[in-house]
Amino acid sequence: AGPLAVAVVAEALGLDGVDAATVRSWYGAFVDAVSAITAGGAAPAAADEAYRLLTAAVEEAITASRPGSLLAEAARDEARLTTPEVVANSAILMFGGIDTTEGMIANAALHLLGHPDQLRLVRDEPALLPAAIEESLRLEPSASVVDRYAVRDTALGGADVRAGDLVRVSIAGANRDPAVFPDPDRFDVRRHNAAEHLAFAHGPHFCFGAHLARLETRAALTALLDRLPGLRLDPDRPARPHGLVFRKPPRLDVRWDR
């Protein structure tokens, strides 16, 4: 799942001479930096070096201005993005398109393989796969918690919220609201309103990569189910999602028939 998500982001960035492995190494350095800063420490030197290399690659792409270049288009006069802004958005694209998509694929595979009856439905009726992906997103969004800050005094769920207060929103909790999703803890590929989940957020914050992430997940699961007959979870190595914000199984061990 991870290599596919990285390869797609690398292709989207379109940086000459920069392969998926390099993008993955830069992203890893940025994640380490965010973790260190969140813990009250300083960003590792590797993150500074990764950002320097990303900046150089983005500047080269903008200068070359090749047809179809996403970065060159973003830096054109009508887009009004400065080079530092294009670099920053390139880094954000890594955060938005790697861990979340990797988790989306892994969680969907875990849900299907962990519910053989639902997997049989999808195998018998492949047109159900998109619905199965939506149900997996509802049950276990790969980004399960988001933070927002109140811009004014208000009341939320009976609690007073002051301007500037941190509001931590559980997307996973909203997706299991029994008033919207009956029997919310059940994985049901035929759930008629599964796509009403908030895994991609809502309104102005809706994920602009949602359709791409769905396409990647559909392609990955189709390949797995088509190429690995008898695909099933390894009973000796159980898997479950971990993480507060980004949730996915650290690894997913499987078996299949030769």
N, C-alpha and C positions, 0 to 999 in steps of 0.2 A: 504493500500500500504506500509506504513512504517513498520509494524510488519513483513510482508513478506520479505522485503529487509533486515531487521535486522537479521531475522532468517537464511537467506541464508548466510550472512556474518559470523554469529556465527558458522554455520555448516562448512563453509570453513576453518575458523581458527582452529576448532577442539580442543578448550581448555577445558580440563577436569574440570567439576564443574562450568563452566561459561555458563550461559544461555543467551538467547537473551535479556532479560531485563537488565542484567548486561552489555552486550556489548552496548546496547542503552544508558545506563547511562554514560559509559566511553566516548562514542562518543559525547554525549551532552556536557560533560566537555571539551573535546578537541575543539569543535566548539566555546564554550564560550571563551576559551583561545585565539583562533585565532582572534576572534572578538575584544577582549580586546587589544591584541598586535597590531592589525591593527589600532586601534584607538589611539595608543600611550601609552596604559596603561600596566599593568603587568598581567601576567597570574594568574587566580584565584587559590587558594590553592587546590580546588577540582580537577583541571586539573593535578597538580603534584601528587596527591594521586591516581587518575585514571591511570596515566602513571606508577606509581610504581606497582599498582596491575596488570596492563597489562604485565609489565616486568616480574613479578613473575610467572604469568600464562604461559607466553611464555617460560621462562626458564624451568619450570616444563615439558612442552610439549616436549622441545628439549631433556631434560634428559631422559624422558620416551621413546622417540624414537619409538613410536608405528607404526606399518605398515600403510602406507597410510597417515601419518601425514604430511601435507603441510609444517608446520613450521620446523619439524625435517629434512625433505628433504632439505629445504632451508639452514639449518645450516651445512649440511654435507660438508666434505672437498672439494668435487668437485664443490659445489655451491659457496664456498668461501665467504659466508656471516657471519659476526660476529653476536653474540647474539644481541648487540644493533641495528645492521642493520635489523635483523629479527623483532625486536620490532617496529622499526620505520616503516618498510614496513607493519606490521600488522595494525598500526594506519592509514597509507595511504590507505590500503584496505578498512577501514571503510569509509573514505572520498569518495573513488571512487565507493563504492558499496551500500551506504545507501541513501543519499539524491538524488543522480542522478537517481537511479532506482525507488525510491518512486515518484519522479517528473515525470519520464517517464510513469509510470502506471497512475498517476493522470491526466496528460495532455492528454494521449490517451483516457481515459474514458471521460474527458471533451469534447474532440473533437467529439467523436462518439455520445455522448448524446446531444451535442449541435447542431448536424447536423442530424436530424431524417431521412432525405432521404439517407444519407450515412450509417447510422446505419441499415436501412432496407436492403440495399445492402449486408451488412456483415451478417445479420441474414439470408437472403435468400441464401447467398453463403459464408459459413464459411471459405472457402479457401481464401477469401479476407482479413481475419483478419491480417495476417503478413504484407500485403501491407498497410493496414490501420495504423498499428503501424509505419511503415517507413514514411508514410505521416505525421503522428503526430510528429515524430522526426524531420522531415524537417521543419514543420511549427512552432513548439515550442520546441526546444531542452532544456532539463532540465538543462544543463550547457551551457548558451548562450554566454558567454564571456570568453576569455582566455587571459592571459598576457604573452608576450614574450619580451626578451631583445635582441636588435640587437647586433650581434657579430662583425659587421664591418659596415663601412659607406656604405650606399646604397640609392636608391631612390625607393619609394613605392607609387604607385598611384599619381605620380606627386609631392610628398612631399619628402624632403631630410630627411633621417634618419641617425643619427650618431651612432657610436659604443657605446653601453651602454644605448641607449635610450629605454624607455619603449614603446612597441607597443601593444596596446590593440586591439585584434581581435574579431570582432562580428561574431560568428558562425551563429547566428540567421539571420544576414544581408546577409551572403553568401548563406544561405539556401533559401533566397527569391530573389535571383538574377533572374530577368526576362529573362535574356539572356539564362539561363539554365532551369528555371522552368516557363513556360508561365502561366499567371494569378497566380502569386506566393502566393497571399493572400487567395486563395480558397483551402478549404480542400476537396481533391478528392482522394478517396480510389482506384480509377482506374488510377491514374497518373502513366504513364509508367516508369518514371525515378526517382520516389520518393527516391529510395534507393541510389541515388547519393549524398544525403545530407552529411554534415560534422559533424553531431551531435556527432559522435564518434571520431572526429579528422581525421588525415590522416598521412600516412607515418610512421616514427618511433614513433610518438606519438599516434598512433591509440590505442583505448581502448582495452586492452586484455580481458576485461570482457563483450565485446559487445554482444557476442552470449548468455552468461548467462543472461544478462539484457533483451534481446529479449525473451528468454524462460520464465523468470519470468513474463514479461508483458503479454505474450500470455496466460500463465496459469491463471493469475489473471483476465484478461478480459473474457476468456472463462468461468470461474467459475461464474463471475458476470452475464453474459448474459444468461447462462444456468439455474442458480438457482434463479434469480430474474425476474420473468415475468413482462413485462411492465415497465422495468427500465427506468427512465427518470429523468431529472433534476428537482429539486424543484424550481418552478417559484418564490416562495417567498424569496428564498435565493440564488440569483445569485452568480456565482463563476467566477473568472478570474485569470490567472497566475499573480504572483507578483515576484519581485526580479530582480536585475540587472544581477548577475552572475548565481545563481541557481534560475530557474523559475518554479513555480508550484502554483496551487491554495492552499491557506492556509487550506482550507477545501472544500469538495465537497458534498453538500447536495443533496440527491436524494429521489425519491419516487418509489414504485413499487406496483404491484397488489398482493394481498394475494391469 
